């Protein structure tokens, strides 16, 4: 019996339990009676139980559709151990027919493959999704390595807390990739790694010096190594795309690693580390200094294209974006798009994915 957080059975049982208890109480409301204070206590507890069950069922359904948490372990802040099931870098071979049979057909001619790998440099073991157009699948099936002139690798980064599945469940990114590929000869290959690799610890896609896993290395160097080995694709500059925390990561990667990334799409993001206030102040200061965007920009030798999106209804993002844009950025080619209304949610972000990809496709190599 699969009672994981995102299973259909868990969703059904939560809805069934909330509905059943509500109907049961309505039918027996007159019989739930005690004299004096007991009457008030029993009825109050009963109503609170109905509210709790109803909210829980709604939360489970929303999570299943939006992809915030992938398991009960994620929800309670634990870290899942993927070591036993991860494919090590030494065993990463070019995808062949055996592996490609595991792909799932999604929108248009796109194939989706989920793998658990161990990063070569970070030694992080976690999940990564690959989105492959059918032309790439056909080439791989006959033993051909992919050519970087024919494919643009795009790395998609989620917020915190969130799971890679958010890109399919909430943002329907496969629709945007299909639309992009229909009008471009250089097709998008999507890479969607797990960015939240330390439970409740928000790493902000950075490498800490306090024993936490190296998220930055996992998401940059290890992902490039993974794609090179898995697709036989000569390492090339990628486009990084992110929402919320992932937007900070995407912009930071493009500026910090110009040899690995040719540009970034930043939606509803910010432009400095935003560690939780509960983190030690010395740690916060150290990471802000280490990941200072101004200092990163000073090392650039050519323009980096950034497509930036913020909504007036998204208080934190619009404030941070306004501050960032108010400063001079001589080494950044910025195309800024402001949304007139809407808060911090996928429905607001969705409309800017395809325009951002299109602009970056025209402004990157």
Buried (B, 14 or more C-beta within 10 A) or exposed (E): EEEEBBBEEBBEBBBEBBBEBBEEBEEEEEEEEEEEEEEEEEBEEBEEBBEEBBEBBEBBBEBBEBBBBBBEBBBEEEBBEBEEEBBEBEEBEBBEEEBBEEBEEBBBBBBBBBBBBBBBEBBBBBBBBBBBBBBBBEBBEEEEEBBBEBBBBBBBBBBBBBBBBBBBBBBBBBBBBBBBBEEBEBBBBBBBBBBBBBBEBBBBBBBBEEEEBBBBBBBBBBBBBBBBBBBBBEEBBBBBBBBBBBBBBBBBBBBBBBEBBBBBBBBBBBBBBBBEEEBEEEBBEBBEEEBEBEEBBEEBEEBBBBBBBBBEBBEBBBEBBEEBBEEEBEBBBBBBBEBEEBEBBBEBBBBBBBBBBBBBBEBBE
